[in-house]
């Protein structure tokens, strides 16, 4: 396996820490994370310089649920603070598990977490059209009560009930980029930009302030990979390869894609917005903005990261 020059950004999906079908309590998250970091440690031992990002969907949903349940007892937390809480807690967990795994292999390496803010445009149209589902499903009675109390926007499903939706603005700038870059240049292993980053926007006369929003973690990871000059951007998901006609009798797994093919399939509806769509969009964005001729994206399953980097699994997307 050839190691590329420069960092490799690995974006862990939610299944890497809290897979579907589990309660997702802290012991379960640690157990899953310990399994996940084995492959990351393999890569570090091979010579890869890793920058690790991660999703936080289930975790931030649980934080919001705690805020809701404790509303009569203690002050609420705004959404940006909830994202920051999950960044710190999950970053601590990933860093601890990976540091321990490396120590078991006699690799002297400390893994650090950078709590990361990501600036968005305060005038992003997404703020006028909240569309990102977050948190629990509620029955209509409870959902309407929360709308009246908090002014939340909700979507309604005929079977599952009502769920809160929030804006998902595009990431514009990673506030702690220089710090992350400095640590990467010192050959440190970093966990950063968890959950898409803490959403902040510039307020005239004040500076940066938090936003009630959630940024797509794959788009932020793509921005980070671009700004760090990464040759490889790895998106880890619940499937081993990208497919067209997914979950139909005509499903076909793809070993490779060009950006043009990815755009065509995206426009044809093969990659839905709530599933593979954001990952393909992030891949296209990274490859369009990268200054490297050898830039590539790999989309792969959690148990196949090493194989994917060796060209034996996953879907490779190239210019």
SVG drawing of the C-alpha trace seen along z (x, -y; Angstrom):
<svg xmlns="http://www.w3.org/2000/svg" viewBox="-52 -47 59 55">
<polyline fill="none" stroke="black" stroke-width="0.4" points="0.0,0.0 1.6,-3.3 1.2,-6.1 0.4,-9.5 2.4,-12.7 0.5,-14.9 -2.5,-14.1 -5.4,-11.7 -8.7,-13.0 -11.0,-10.2 -14.7,-11.1 -16.2,-8.6 -20.0,-8.0 -22.3,-7.6 -22.2,-3.8 -18.5,-3.9 -19.5,-4.9 -23.2,-4.3 -24.7,-1.9 -28.4,-1.5 -30.2,1.0 -28.4,0.2 -29.4,-2.1 -26.1,-3.9 -25.3,-4.3 -21.7,-5.3 -20.4,-1.7 -21.7,-0.7 -20.1,-3.7 -16.8,-2.9 -17.0,0.7 -17.8,-0.3 -15.1,-3.0 -12.4,-0.5 -13.3,1.7 -13.2,-1.3 -9.7,-2.6 -8.0,0.7 -8.0,-0.1 -6.9,-3.7 -4.0,-2.4 -3.1,0.0 -2.9,-3.0 -0.8,-5.0 1.6,-2.1 1.9,-1.9 2.9,-5.6 -0.4,-7.4 -0.8,-10.9 -4.5,-11.0 -6.9,-13.7 -10.1,-12.2 -13.6,-13.8 -16.9,-12.3 -20.6,-12.6 -22.7,-13.2 -26.3,-12.7 -27.4,-10.2 -25.3,-11.9 -26.5,-15.5 -30.1,-14.1 -29.6,-12.6 -28.2,-15.9 -31.2,-17.8 -33.5,-15.2 -31.8,-15.7 -32.3,-19.5 -36.0,-19.0 -36.5,-16.6 -34.7,-18.9 -36.4,-22.1 -38.3,-22.5 -35.2,-22.1 -32.3,-23.9 -31.5,-26.4 -31.6,-25.1 -28.6,-24.8 -28.6,-26.3 -27.9,-24.0 -24.4,-25.3 -23.5,-24.5 -25.0,-21.0 -22.7,-20.4 -19.7,-21.6 -20.6,-19.2 -20.7,-16.3 -17.4,-17.4 -15.7,-17.4 -17.2,-14.1 -16.8,-12.1 -13.4,-13.6 -12.3,-12.6 -13.6,-9.0 -12.0,-8.6 -8.7,-10.1 -8.5,-7.9 -9.4,-4.7 -6.9,-5.4 -4.1,-6.4 -4.7,-3.2 -4.7,-1.0 -1.4,-2.6 0.1,-2.2 -0.8,1.6 1.3,1.7 4.2,-0.2 3.5,-3.2 4.3,-6.4 1.7,-8.7 -0.8,-11.1 -4.0,-11.8 -5.5,-15.2 -8.9,-16.7 -9.5,-20.2 -13.0,-21.6 -13.7,-23.2 -15.9,-26.2 -17.0,-26.5 -18.1,-29.9 -21.2,-30.0 -22.8,-32.9 -25.5,-34.6 -27.4,-35.2 -27.2,-31.6 -30.7,-30.7 -30.7,-27.6 -31.7,-29.8 -35.0,-30.5 -35.7,-26.9 -34.9,-24.6 -34.6,-21.1 -32.1,-19.1 -33.9,-16.6 -32.5,-16.4 -33.5,-14.8 -36.4,-12.5 -39.7,-11.8 -42.8,-13.1 -46.5,-12.3 -48.5,-15.2 -49.7,-16.4 -46.2,-16.7 -44.8,-18.1 -47.4,-20.9 -46.7,-21.7 -42.9,-22.1 -43.7,-24.2 -45.8,-26.5 -43.2,-26.6 -40.0,-26.9 -41.0,-28.1 -39.5,-25.0 -40.0,-24.0 -41.2,-20.5 -41.7,-17.9 -44.5,-15.3 -44.4,-11.6 -47.7,-9.7 -46.3,-6.8 -43.4,-8.1 -44.9,-11.5 -43.2,-14.9 -39.5,-15.8 -37.7,-19.0 -35.8,-20.4 -33.1,-23.1 -31.1,-25.0 -28.0,-23.4 -25.9,-26.2 -22.8,-25.6 -19.4,-25.7 -17.4,-28.7 -14.3,-28.8 -12.8,-26.5 -12.0,-28.9 -9.2,-26.8 -7.6,-25.8 -4.2,-27.3 -4.0,-25.4 -5.0,-22.1 -2.5,-22.7 0.3,-23.4 -0.5,-20.1 -0.6,-18.2 2.8,-19.6 4.2,-18.4 3.0,-14.9 0.3,-14.8 -2.9,-12.7 -5.9,-15.0 -9.6,-14.6 -11.4,-17.7 -14.6,-19.2 -16.8,-16.7 -20.5,-16.9 -19.7,-19.3 -18.2,-21.8 -19.9,-24.3 -21.9,-26.6 -20.9,-30.3 -21.6,-33.4 -20.1,-36.9 -22.2,-39.6 -21.2,-43.2 -19.7,-44.9 -19.6,-41.6 -17.6,-39.0 -18.5,-35.3 -21.7,-34.0 -23.2,-30.6 -26.1,-29.6 -29.2,-27.4 -28.1,-25.2 -26.3,-21.9 -23.6,-21.8 -23.2,-18.7 -20.2,-16.8 -19.1,-15.5 -19.1,-19.0 -17.0,-20.3 -14.7,-17.4 -14.3,-18.1 -13.4,-21.7 -10.9,-20.6 -9.3,-18.1 -9.0,-20.8 -7.5,-23.4 -5.0,-20.9 -3.9,-19.8 -4.9,-16.2 -4.4,-13.8 -7.0,-11.4 -10.4,-12.1 -12.0,-9.0 -15.7,-8.9 -16.6,-6.0 -20.2,-4.8 -22.5,-1.8 -21.9,-0.3 -18.7,1.0 -19.3,-0.7 -21.4,-3.3 -24.3,-1.8 -26.7,-3.0 -30.3,-1.7 -29.7,-1.1 -31.9,1.3 -33.6,2.5 -33.2,5.7 -31.0,3.6 -28.6,2.4 -25.1,2.2 -22.0,1.4 -19.4,-0.9 -15.7,-0.4 -14.8,-3.8 -16.4,-7.1 -15.3,-10.2 -16.6,-13.6 -18.7,-13.9 -20.2,-10.4 -20.9,-11.3 -22.7,-14.5 -24.8,-12.6 -25.8,-9.9 -26.6,-12.6 -28.8,-14.5 -30.6,-11.2 -31.6,-10.7 -29.4,-7.7 -28.0,-9.3 -30.8,-10.6 -30.4,-13.8 -30.7,-11.9 -28.3,-9.1 -25.5,-9.0 -26.3,-12.4 -24.3,-14.6 -21.3,-12.3 -21.2,-12.5 -21.7,-16.3 -18.8,-16.5 -16.6,-14.3 -17.3,-16.5 -16.6,-19.7 -13.3,-18.4 -12.1,-17.2 -13.2,-20.5 -11.3,-22.6 -8.2,-20.5 -5.0,-21.9 -3.5,-18.4 -3.3,-16.4 -3.4,-13.1 -6.5,-14.0 -9.0,-11.3 -12.0,-10.3 -12.7,-6.9 -16.1,-5.9 -16.1,-2.7 -17.4,-0.6 -16.1,-0.8 -14.5,2.6 -12.7,2.0 -10.8,-1.3 -7.3,0.4 -8.5,2.5 -10.0,-0.6 -6.8,-2.5 -5.0,0.5 -7.5,0.5 -9.3,3.7 -12.6,2.3 -14.7,-0.9 -15.5,-3.3 -12.8,-5.6 -13.9,-9.0 -11.3,-10.9 -11.3,-13.9"/>
</svg>
